[in-house]
Amino acid sequence: MFDILVAGEINPDLILSHPQLSVVFGQQETLVENATLTIGSSSAIFACGAARLGLRVAITGVVGDDFFGRYMLEALRGRQVDTSTALVDPQQKTGLSVILSRGTDRAIITHVGSIASLRADQVTDDLLRKSRHLHVASYFLQTSLQPGLPDLFQRARSLGLTTSLDTNWDPSGEWRGVGDLLPLVDVFLPNEQEALALTGSADLASAASRLSRQSRVVVVKLGERGALARQGEQTVRAPALPVAVADTVGAGDSFDAGFLYGYLNTWSLERSLHLALACGSLSTRLPGGTDGQPTLEEALEAGTQTT
């Protein structure tokens, strides 16, 4: 049995970092302080964060039969994520994101590759029956998954699973399809910019209010200002932890892992939010999305010191 089944993209990140990084075209060479090939993709980083907290996690998605695909599956297994349900397609190339990082800000360039290949019908009922919760991230990149996702969430809930969704940013700027999906989502996890874009709201309070009328729990990440969680008429806010930031890659995914740990253990909204913020904040201590992810004990200790 798995606590969480992640249905999503599996690809590495190549992180190029420098505090004053600025890329110039015209065949001009730009030097960086550090280059790191590491576990990438919102889904995979989330899976590692949840496993780091002690949850039993499986991930299903598509990779190519290539170096990047083999690297990702081996790296995920090394972080106690079950990859037995991942799909290897020799006809495709594994996706890749190149992240240009200034520490607290970044630009992301992505080769989609197999990122968009997973279909909802490939997430079988037999697999769902082995899980307590289904998490989906990078909704707008997973174009093959989108059409069948309402049915997948419906199947999951009929089999007793709870569901969560982190859409991430929509590169097209159209923000379509999420409204129909939200009534099937138990925990919705956007950041502030995504919440505003999805609702067309001018302020955070109205965006959270609108989203909470569609999804059971809405948790909005506010970066260095912390986060807001809303369930029905209850609203909770909490600050981020003070941390020396190496970079913010994957911080939102680690935050999601922390909140869902609390949610699956029936913690209060406030306690779950504090754990989420500890996980998201501490993950920024080291470059990349996974190396700084805390254990449950580390996150609880850090959270206690700030409350």
C-alpha angles and dihedrals in degrees: 000000000000127000091209133019113198117204108192155081124332116198140127129249124227104205119199110185140187129145092237098032113163122162118217123194124212094087092292115152119231121200123213133196097229142014121195132178106204146148107301141178125077093254096051095043089050091049091053092048093051092047090049088058090055102262120138105244135185126183130203123191141115129277132170125246091256143101095279093048094049090045092054097047092048093046092049092050088050088059093051096258114141110235098175091111095049114115123229114205113186090195092066139061119234112249122250135198121204109204120201102201132193091176102255094031134040146174121221127209114188135193100203099206110145093351091097097043107086113106126203093237089061088066097077130203089242089060092046091052088061092057140070098202138022120213126189126185136175091037095172094052094049098075095160091052096047100077094052098036096096089054091046092052090045091052091047094052093046087056091052101262125135118223139217135187135197107181098187117200123328108230090197093056091224100107095201130166101021096098092062091048101049097079086064093050120093096188122025115193114188127151120239096267092049092048091051093046094048094051101032087230124153096216140033097244095057092043092053091046093052094046093047090059088061105035124043095232126019121193117185120197114218101184114225089001092066123234146292127223126192131187116174106313094339116102125183128184129189136175128246119252118260104251135162098246120222091175138324099232110140095359092128092051092051088049089054091051091053095048093048091049088060093041094052090048091051094245120164119270091251095049092047090050093052091051090048092053092048091052094046094045097046092048089068092064093090133033117269131031102279114030094076097044109127131228116241091259092052092048094047092048093048092046093050092053091059100043 
